[in-house]
Amino acid sequence: MWYFFGKNIKRAPVIKNNFRKINSLGDVQAERDFEMLDQAFYETPEYRTLIEEHTRRVIVGRRGTGKSALFYKLQKHWRLDKKAVIVSISPNETEIIGLRPFVNLFSDRQKHLRIASKIAWEYAILQEIILNLASNYKIRSDNELAQLLIEEKAWRKEGDNIIDRMLGALDTLVETDVVIEKRISTLARTLQIKDLYQLVAKALNKKTFSLRIIADKLDEGYEPDPIGISILTGLIYALDSLSNQLPRTATTIFFRDNIFRSIQLLDPDYSRNVEGDVLRLHWDEYQLFNMICNRLRVAFGITQEKSLKVWDQKTARDLRGKQGFRRCLQLTLYRPRDLLVLLNKAFNNAYSHSRDVIVNDDIDKTSRQISCSRLEDLKKEYLEIIPCIARLLSLFCNTKTTLNYIEIDEILATVSLESLEKSEAQAFAILSDTKTIIQTLYSVGFLGVWKDNVSSFVFCHDGKDPDFSVSHQSKLLIHPCYWIGLNIKPNEHLENTEEIYDEYDIQVSSETTEIRKRKLGAVMQELNNIKQGREDAGEFEEWCLKAIKIVFPKGLQNPSLNPNKNKTQRRDIVGTNTGSTELWRRILEDYQSRQLIFEVKNFERELGRDEYRQMLSYLCSQHGNLGFIINRSTKAELEKNRELKWVRELYHEHKKLIIKLPVIKLYKWLSKLRNPQKHDAGEKELGSILDLYERNYIRLD
C-alpha cells in the first residue's frame, strides 16, 4: 500500500497493535473513557468557571457536549481538597422511575408536586451529607456531634444509594391517610428538615468543611409530564435552598437541553429562580481542535507541543492544517462526541489500509453514517418537545442546501394535517406558521441564518432561543452535517463551506466570556480601591486570597486567610499544594511545600530583614522550603545588595527559598484570564519566576 505526503511517495509503515484500537481517540461515552480523560482532558472555560466559582450552577448542554466528562473531572478535582465534602447524585433509569409513585401522592397540581419533590430531595441530600461527614474521624470523635452518627446509622440502613434510601425512609415517614394539602404542609416537619439543616451547618462550621453537591444523569427514566418535571424542578430548588442555608456550599446540576426546555415551559417560576444560574456548554473551533490534539498525543505517544504539528503528524494530503480540520468540523455539530465518532472511524478505515494517518477518503467513507446518525440523534433528542420533528425534517429530503423563506413556506405547504398522527398534527398547529418553524429549526441547530453583520451563516447548537426575526428576505442554510443523510447535494458556491460561522464564536461563547470578563474586571477594580498601609491591610489580604483562588484553582486547594490567627505566627494565606500540575508538582518535589504560604504586605517599599526573617520562621514542617511574599511593589526584580542579599543568605544558610511576588503580577494574571485561552498564564509565569531565582538569584558564581 502506497500513500502521498505532498509530492513525496512513502511506503506505509507497519502499524503497531496499539494503533488498531477500535476507538483510538477514546470512547464517546465518558463513563467508559476515564483513562483518556485522566490524561487528555481539555479544560474549557466552563470547567475553569466551575472550579474557580463557589456558587450554584445549572449546566445545560445537548447530547455529546461533554456533561458526563465534566461531572467526572469536577469530582476528581474536588476530591483533592481534604476538607471538601462531596455528595454525588447520579441515578439510573429505574431509580428515577421509582420516585414517580412518591411524587404522585401529592395531587396532580404542578406546584404541589414541585414542593413535595423539593422537600424530599432536601431531606435525602441532607442525610447524604451526614453520611459523608460521619466518615471523617474528626467528626466521629467529637462528642458534640454524636447526633450525626445516630442519623448516619439509621440512614445507611435504608438502602444502597440515595434514591433507595430516600424511598425507604419516605415510605415509612409520609402520612398517606391524611388529605393532600395537610400531607404537603406537614412533610417538612415530619422529615425534620429544620433540625437536619442545623445539625449539618453545625458540623460544617465546626470543622470548616466546604460542601460540593453535584448531580448528573437526570435524563435517565425521565418523562416530560408534570411528575417528571416536578422531580427535576424539585431538585433544582432543593439545591438552591441548600446552597443558601449551608456555609461554603456550591451546587452543580447537569441537564440535557431538551429536558431543560421542558422545565422552562412548565415551571412558572423559572425566570425568577433558575435563569440567572444557567451555564450553557458550548465548543468553538479552537477548543475542539485542542481537545482532539490532546487525545492524539496520548493515543499515539506524540511529544509535539503545538497542536497544529500534532494534527499534521496524523493526517495527510488535504486534511493537513486548519483547513483540513475545518472540513471534519463541517460534518459535526461542534460537539466532542461527533468529532470522536468521526475520527475514530476514520482511523479504523486507515488501519484497514495499513496506514496510521488519515486522509480525505477515510473521512468520506464515514461521512454518510455520521450524517444519518446526527439526523437520528436530532429526532430522538427533541421528539418530546417537538413531536412532529421527524416529519418536519423529512420535508427537506432531496431539497437544496440553501433556501429562502418563500421556498421553505412552499415546502411546509405540502403538509396535510389530516395525514398526520394526532400528536404531530397538534405540534404543527402549535408551531402555526413558517416563521415559528424556521426559528424552531434554528434553535435546534438544523437551520442556519445569514447575518449581514458577520457576513456568514450563523448556527445555534446549544438550544438557545432564537435572537433574530424571520423575514421574506431571510436566507437559510441546512447544516452540512445533515446533507448526506437528507440526500442533498451541495450548491457549487458552498463546496467549501467557508461561509458557515458557528454561533459559539459570536453569542453563546461571548455570553460566558462577557460574564467572566465582568467578574474579573470587578475583582481587578477592587485592588485599585485599596490604599496602602495598615488601615486597609485586612482588605488587601482578602483581595490577595480571592486572586490566588482564581489564578491557581487547580494547583492550590482550600486556600484560607490566617488559618492560625489566634497564634503568634499567623501566616497570612495558606493553601494546600496538590501537586496536580507541572508547576505545583515541581514545588512539592523540590521544596517539600505541601502547605504553601503567601505572606501579604500592604506596602510598596522594598522587603527587608524583618520580612525575610519572619517568613523563614514559618518555613518548617509541612510548609517546606519555599514561600511567597506578596507586596505592593511595582517591579518583580530584587534590589541588588538588599533584597537579593537576603534571598541568597537564607537559601544558602537555611536551604529556604523566599520569592517576592508583587501584587501587580496577580493583577496581570487576572487580566489575562479574561481570555479563556490563557487560563494557565499565572502558572506559566510563576514557573519562569522560579527559574529566574534558581538560575540567577541564588547562584553565587
KOLLUM-413023 format. One record per residue (C-alpha): residue in one letter; x, y, z. Coordinates in steps of 0.2 Angstrom, whole numbers, padded with zeros to 4 digits, always signed. Layout:
AXYZ...
***
This chain:
M+0000+0000+0000W+0007+0017-0005Y+0001+0034+0000F+0006+0053-0003F+0014+0066+0008G+0014+0081-0003K+0024+0076-0018N+0034+0063-0009I+0028+0044-0010K+0032+0034+0005R+0029+0016+0010A+0016+0014+0024P+0025+0009+0040V+0020-0007+0049I+0006-0002+0061K+0008-0007+0079N-0005-0016+0088N-0009-0001+0099F-0014+0009+0084R-0028-0004+0080K-0039+0000+0094I-0057+0002+0089N-0058+0019+0097S-0041+0026+0096L-0045+0043+0102G-0056+0037+0117D-0074+0031+0120V-0088+0043+0116Q-0096+0039+0132A-0087+0047+0147E-0091+0033+0158R-0080+0021+0148D-0067+0034+0145F-0059+0038+0162E-0042+0033+0157M-0041+0045+0142L-0050+0059+0152D-0037+0057+0166Q-0023+0060+0153A-0030+0071+0139F-0045+0081+0147Y-0046+0098+0139E-0050+0112+0151T-0064+0123+0144P-0069+0140+0150E-0084+0132+0158Y-0073+0120+0168R-0062+0134+0174T-0078+0144+0179L-0084+0129+0189I-0068+0126+0198E-0065+0144+0201E-0083+0149+0207H-0091+0143+0223T-0109+0145+0219R-0124+0136+0212R-0124+0132+0194V-0137+0124+0182I-0126+0117+0167V-0136+0114+0151G-0129+0105+0135R-0135+0095+0121R-0130+0077+0118G-0112+0074+0116T-0106+0091+0123G-0096+0083+0137K-0108+0084+0153S-0103+0067+0159A-0084+0071+0157L-0086+0087+0167F-0096+0078+0180Y-0081+0066+0182K-0067+0078+0181L-0076+0090+0194Q-0077+0077+0206K-0059+0071+0204H-0054+0089+0206W-0064+0092+0222R-0058+0076+0230L-0040+0084+0231D-0047+0095+0244K-0046+0086+0260K-0059+0097+0268A-0072+0096+0255V-0087+0085+0257I-0094+0079+0240V-0112+0072+0238S-0114+0065+0220I-0131+0061+0213S-0131+0050+0198P-0147+0040+0197N-0150+0026+0185E-0166+0024+0175T-0176+0013+0187E-0171+0024+0202I-0179+0039+0194I-0194+0029+0189G-0196+0023+0207L-0198+0041+0213R-0214+0044+0202P-0226+0035+0214F-0220+0045+0229V-0222+0062+0220N-0239+0056+0214L-0245+0056+0232F-0246+0075+0232S-0260+0078+0219D-0259+0082+0201R-0256+0101+0203Q-0238+0106+0197K-0235+0117+0212H-0239+0104+0225L-0229+0091+0216R-0214+0103+0215I-0215+0107+0233A-0216+0089+0239S-0202+0084+0227K-0191+0099+0234I-0193+0094+0252A-0190+0075+0248W-0174+0080+0239E-0168+0092+0253Y-0171+0078+0266A-0161+0065+0256I-0147+0076+0252L-0145+0082+0270Q-0144+0064+0275E-0131+0060+0262I-0121+0075+0268I-0122+0067+0286L-0117+0050+0279N-0101+0058+0271L-0097+0069+0286A-0099+0054+0298S-0085+0045+0288N-0072+0058+0295Y-0063+0053+0310K-0063+0071+0317I-0082+0071+0317R-0083+0053+0324S-0073+0058+0339D-0082+0074+0343N-0095+0071+0357E-0104+0087+0352L-0108+0079+0335A-0114+0062+0342Q-0131+0065+0334L-0123+0064+0317L-0118+0046+0320I-0136+0042+0325E-0143+0049+0310E-0130+0041+0299K-0133+0024+0306A-0152+0025+0303W-0150+0032+0285R-0137+0019+0280K-0150+0005+0284E-0162+0012+0271G-0153+0006+0256D-0138+0006+0245N-0139+0023+0236I-0148+0040+0239I-0164+0035+0229D-0166+0018+0238R-0163+0027+0255M-0175+0041+0251L-0189+0030+0245G-0186+0018+0260A-0187+0032+0273L-0202+0041+0264D-0212+0026+0264T-0211+0025+0282L-0212+0043+0287V-0225+0051+0274E-0243+0051+0281T-0254+0044+0267D-0270+0044+0277V-0272+0062+0278V-0279+0075+0265I-0266+0080+0251E-0265+0098+0257K-0261+0093+0275R-0249+0079+0268I-0239+0093+0260S-0240+0106+0274T-0233+0093+0287L-0220+0085+0276A-0205+0096+0281R-0210+0095+0299T-0212+0076+0298L-0195+0074+0290Q-0187+0086+0302I-0179+0097+0289K-0175+0111+0300D-0166+0100+0313L-0156+0092+0299Y-0151+0109+0292Q-0145+0115+0310L-0135+0098+0313V-0126+0099+0296A-0122+0118+0297K-0115+0115+0315A-0103+0101+0308L-0098+0111+0293N-0094+0126+0303K-0085+0117+0317K-0073+0108+0306T-0073+0122+0292F-0078+0109+0279S-0083+0115+0261L-0098+0106+0253R-0100+0101+0235I-0116+0094+0228I-0116+0088+0210A-0130+0079+0200D-0130+0071+0183K-0139+0058+0173L-0156+0065+0177D-0162+0061+0159E-0162+0043+0164G-0180+0037+0166Y-0186+0055+0163E-0203+0058+0156P-0209+0076+0151D-0225+0076+0161P-0230+0085+0177I-0222+0072+0188G-0206+0071+0178I-0204+0089+0178S-0208+0091+0196I-0195+0078+0201L-0181+0089+0192T-0188+0106+0197G-0189+0100+0215L-0171+0095+0214I-0166+0112+0207Y-0175+0121+0221A-0168+0109+0234L-0150+0113+0228D-0155+0132+0229S-0161+0130+0247L-0145+0120+0252S-0133+0132+0244N-0142+0147+0253Q-0143+0139+0270L-0127+0129+0272P-0110+0138+0274R-0097+0136+0260T-0109+0126+0249A-0108+0125+0230T-0120+0115+0219T-0119+0109+0201I-0133+0101+0191F-0132+0095+0173F-0147+0094+0161R-0148+0090+0143D-0156+0104+0133N-0172+0095+0128I-0176+0092+0147F-0171+0109+0152R-0183+0116+0139S-0197+0106+0147I-0193+0115+0164Q-0193+0132+0155L-0210+0128+0148L-0219+0121+0163D-0211+0129+0178P-0219+0146+0180D-0205+0152+0192Y-0191+0148+0180S-0186+0165+0175R-0186+0171+0193N-0177+0157+0202V-0167+0147+0189E-0162+0158+0174G-0148+0168+0182D-0139+0152+0187V-0138+0143+0170L-0122+0140+0161R-0123+0133+0143L-0110+0121+0137H-0103+0126+0120W-0087+0122+0110D-0079+0133+0096E-0066+0128+0083Y-0051+0132+0094Q-0057+0122+0109L-0062+0106+0098F-0045+0107+0089N-0035+0107+0105M-0047+0094+0113I-0043+0082+0099C-0025+0085+0098N-0023+0082+0117R-0031+0064+0113L-0019+0062+0098R-0004+0065+0109V-0010+0052+0122A-0016+0039+0109F+0000+0039+0098G+0013+0045+0110I+0016+0061+0101T+0028+0074+0111Q+0025+0089+0100E+0018+0104+0110K+0010+0114+0096S-0007+0107+0092L-0005+0110+0073K+0010+0100+0072V+0001+0086+0081W-0013+0086+0069D-0002+0087+0054Q+0008+0072+0061K-0008+0061+0060T-0016+0067+0044A-0011+0068+0026R-0015+0077+0009D-0029+0089+0011L-0033+0085+0029R-0017+0093+0035G-0018+0110+0043K-0033+0120+0050Q-0042+0119+0034G-0042+0100+0035F-0048+0101+0052R-0062+0113+0047R-0068+0100+0034C-0070+0087+0048L-0080+0100+0058Q-0092+0103+0044L-0098+0085+0047T-0101+0088+0065L-0112+0099+0077Y-0097+0107+0086R-0098+0093+0099P-0084+0082+0106R-0094+0066+0103D-0097+0070+0085L-0078+0073+0082L-0073+0057+0091V-0085+0046+0082L-0079+0053+0065L-0061+0052+0068N-0061+0035+0077K-0070+0028+0062A-0058+0037+0050F-0043+0030+0059N-0051+0012+0058N-0053+0014+0040A-0035+0020+0038Y-0029+0005+0048S-0038-0007+0036H-0027+0001+0023S-0011-0001+0033R-0010+0017+0036D-0008+0026+0053V-0013+0043+0046I-0030+0048+0040V-0034+0056+0023N-0050+0063+0014D-0055+0046+0009D-0056+0040+0027I-0067+0055+0031D-0078+0052+0016K-0081+0034+0019T-0088+0038+0037S-0097+0054+0032R-0114+0045+0027Q-0115+0035+0043I-0111+0050+0053S-0124+0061+0044C-0138+0048+0046S-0133+0046+0065R-0133+0065+0068L-0151+0066+0060E-0157+0052+0071D-0150+0060+0086L-0159+0076+0082K-0175+0067+0080K-0173+0057+0097E-0167+0072+0107Y-0182+0084+0103L-0196+0071+0099E-0204+0075+0116I-0203+0094+0114I-0207+0094+0095P-0217+0079+0092C-0218+0082+0073I-0199+0084+0071A-0196+0068+0062R-0210+0073+0049L-0203+0091+0048L-0185+0085+0044S-0191+0073+0031L-0198+0088+0021F-0181+0093+0017C-0175+0077+0009N-0169+0080-0009T-0170+0099-0007K-0156+0111-0008T-0143+0117+0005T-0148+0135+0004L-0166+0140+0005N-0175+0156+0007Y-0191+0160+0017I-0203+0158+0002E-0195+0141-0003I-0197+0134+0015D-0215+0141+0015E-0219+0131-0001I-0211+0115+0007L-0222+0117+0023A-0237+0120+0012T-0236+0102+0006V-0240+0095+0023S-0258+0089+0025L-0263+0089+0044E-0276+0076+0040S-0262+0063+0036L-0253+0066+0052E-0255+0057+0069K-0264+0067+0082S-0248+0072+0092E-0239+0078+0075A-0254+0087+0069Q-0255+0096+0086A-0237+0101+0086F-0239+0108+0068A-0254+0118+0074I-0244+0125+0089L-0229+0130+0078S-0243+0138+0067D-0233+0147+0054T-0217+0147+0044K-0208+0160+0054T-0210+0150+0070I-0205+0134+0062I-0189+0142+0055Q-0185+0149+0072T-0188+0132+0080L-0176+0123+0067Y-0163+0136+0070S-0164+0134+0089V-0160+0115+0087G-0146+0118+0075F-0154+0112+0059L-0155+0128+0050G-0143+0142+0050V-0147+0160+0046W-0137+0173+0035K-0132+0188+0046D-0125+0203+0037N-0116+0210+0052V-0104+0195+0051S-0106+0191+0033S-0109+0172+0037F-0122+0159+0041V-0124+0158+0059F-0129+0141+0068C-0135+0138+0086H-0130+0121+0093D-0135+0123+0111G-0154+0126+0111K-0153+0144+0114D-0169+0154+0110P-0168+0162+0093D-0161+0180+0093F-0167+0186+0076S-0183+0190+0067V-0188+0180+0051S-0192+0190+0036H-0196+0186+0017Q-0178+0191+0014S-0170+0178+0026K-0158+0167+0018L-0156+0150+0027L-0144+0135+0026I-0146+0117+0031H-0132+0112+0042P-0119+0102+0031C-0118+0088+0044Y-0136+0083+0038W-0134+0085+0019I-0129+0067+0016G-0142+0060+0027L-0156+0070+0018N-0148+0066+0001I-0144+0084-0003K-0131+0089-0015P-0120+0104-0011N-0123+0120-0021E-0107+0125-0031H-0103+0141-0021L-0104+0131-0005E-0092+0116-0009N-0080+0124+0003T-0092+0130+0017E-0081+0144+0022E-0097+0155+0025I-0103+0144+0039Y-0099+0153+0056D-0104+0144+0071E-0113+0154+0084Y-0101+0149+0098D-0089+0162+0091I-0102+0176+0092Q-0115+0175+0105V-0115+0159+0115S-0097+0159+0119S-0096+0178+0121E-0111+0177+0134T-0100+0166+0145T-0084+0176+0141E-0093+0193+0144I-0099+0187+0161R-0081+0181+0165K-0074+0197+0160R-0086+0207+0170K-0082+0197+0186L-0063+0198+0183G-0064+0216+0180A-0074+0219+0196V-0060+0210+0206M-0047+0220+0197Q-0056+0236+0201E-0056+0231+0220L-0037+0232+0221N-0037+0250+0214N-0049+0255+0228I-0037+0248+0242K-0025+0260+0250Q-0008+0255+0255G-0004+0254+0274R-0010+0247+0290E-0028+0253+0288D-0033+0243+0273A-0021+0229+0277G-0036+0217+0280E-0044+0222+0264F-0028+0219+0254E-0026+0201+0262E-0044+0197+0257W-0041+0203+0239C-0025+0193+0238L-0034+0177+0244K-0048+0180+0231A-0035+0182+0217I-0025+0167+0222K-0041+0156+0222I-0045+0162+0204V-0027+0162+0197F-0022+0145+0204P-0039+0135+0206K-0032+0118+0201G-0015+0118+0209L-0020+0126+0226Q-0034+0118+0236N-0043+0126+0250P-0033+0142+0252S-0038+0151+0268L-0034+0168+0277N-0025+0167+0294P-0028+0149+0297N-0020+0150+0314K-0025+0168+0318N-0025+0165+0337K-0007+0160+0337T+0009+0171+0337Q+0014+0166+0320R-0002+0170+0310R+0004+0166+0292D-0007+0177+0281I-0013+0164+0267V-0010+0146+0267G-0016+0134+0253T-0014+0115+0250N-0002+0111+0236T-0010+0096+0227G+0005+0094+0215S-0008+0091+0201T+0000+0102+0188E+0018+0103+0182L+0022+0119+0192W+0015+0113+0209R+0022+0096+0207R+0039+0104+0205I+0037+0114+0220L+0031+0099+0230E+0045+0088+0225D+0059+0100+0225Y+0054+0110+0240Q+0043+0099+0250S+0030+0113+0252R+0013+0104+0254Q+0005+0119+0264L+0011+0134+0254I+0012+0151+0262F+0009+0168+0255E+0014+0182+0267V+0005+0198+0262K+0012+0216+0265N+0002+0231+0260F+0016+0242+0256E+0027+0246+0241R+0044+0248+0249E+0057+0235+0247L+0057+0220+0258G+0070+0220+0272R+0077+0209+0285D+0062+0208+0296E+0050+0202+0282Y+0063+0189+0276R+0066+0183+0294Q+0048+0182+0298M+0045+0171+0283L+0060+0160+0287S+0052+0156+0304Y+0036+0150+0295L+0045+0138+0284C+0046+0122+0293S+0036+0105+0294Q+0023+0104+0280H+0026+0121+0274G+0043+0115+0267N+0057+0126+0260L+0048+0139+0249G+0037+0153+0252F+0030+0169+0244I+0029+0187+0250I+0016+0197+0241N+0018+0216+0242R+0013+0232+0233S+0030+0234+0223T+0029+0239+0205K+0043+0228+0200A+0047+0209+0202E+0066+0211+0201L+0076+0210+0218E+0085+0225+0224K+0104+0221+0222N+0114+0220+0239R+0097+0222+0248E+0083+0210+0244L+0095+0199+0234K+0107+0198+0248W+0093+0191+0260V+0087+0179+0247R+0104+0172+0245E+0108+0171+0263L+0093+0162+0268Y+0094+0150+0254H+0112+0145+0257E+0112+0145+0276H+0095+0138+0278K+0090+0130+0261K+0074+0141+0261L+0069+0150+0245I+0058+0165+0248I+0051+0173+0232K+0045+0191+0231L+0028+0191+0222P+0022+0209+0218V+0003+0211+0218I+0005+0218+0200K+0008+0200+0194L-0008+0194+0202Y-0017+0209+0194K-0009+0205+0177W-0014+0186+0178L-0032+0191+0182S-0032+0202+0166K-0025+0188+0155L-0039+0176+0162R-0052+0186+0153N-0046+0177+0138P-0050+0158+0141Q-0036+0153+0130K-0024+0160+0143H-0031+0150+0158D-0013+0144+0164A-0004+0161+0161G-0001+0163+0180E+0006+0146+0182K+0017+0148+0167E+0024+0165+0173L+0026+0159+0190G+0037+0144+0184S+0048+0157+0174I+0050+0167+0190L+0055+0151+0199D+0068+0148+0185L+0075+0166+0187Y+0078+0163+0206E+0086+0146+0204R+0097+0151+0189N+0102+0168+0193Y+0097+0175+0210I+0103+0161+0222R+0119+0157+0212L+0135+0163+0220D+0147+0162+0205
***
